[in-house]
Amino acid sequence: MSAAHSHSPLHLVCPHCAAINRVPGERLAEAPNCGQCHRPLLDGQVLDLTVDNAERHISRNQIPVLVDFWAPWCGPCQMMGPAFAQAAAAEPAVRFAKINTQNETTLAQRFGIRSIPTLILFAEGREVRRQAGAMDAASIRRWLAQGLAA
């Protein structure tokens, strides 16, 4: 997280009710709750995105959003699923999300997904990094750290 965010309020989209919350940057480490549904804003869980909620989560979150594009029939995707969840639990200040390309073909086309699994890191709604292929949790975290440092 950049130093510029430490004192200015950030917009966080609630993973439970999709309400947009303003959270002071210095409070991110305090496990803030949603002002609307009162559930945790940063719960370390992987969020399922659909055509109905993807744009809101990708463009309105002011924390990085890491999206795994996958499909249920994809063996490497199935192998990477637990590693992605493990990385999510270890990086609570990043929103981890999954898009099922079999069900969400419009999103797969919109983001130009040619192979799965593919990870895309978004910052302030813009794609900053992309990687195709399965990775273990440590590799995901390393790749993420490199993308956040860039």
Secondary structure as GFF3:
##gff-version 3
##sequence-region A 1 150
A	DSSP	three_ten_helix	3	5	.	.	.	ID=ss1
A	DSSP	beta_strand	9	13	.	.	.	ID=ss2
A	DSSP	beta_strand	20	24	.	.	.	ID=ss3
A	DSSP	three_ten_helix	25	30	.	.	.	ID=ss4
A	DSSP	beta_strand	46	48	.	.	.	ID=ss5
A	DSSP	alpha_helix	54	60	.	.	.	ID=ss6
A	DSSP	beta_strand	65	70	.	.	.	ID=ss7
A	DSSP	alpha_helix	75	90	.	.	.	ID=ss8
A	DSSP	beta_strand	95	100	.	.	.	ID=ss9
A	DSSP	alpha_helix	105	110	.	.	.	ID=ss10
A	DSSP	beta_strand	118	123	.	.	.	ID=ss11
A	DSSP	beta_strand	126	132	.	.	.	ID=ss12
A	DSSP	alpha_helix	137	149	.	.	.	ID=ss13
###
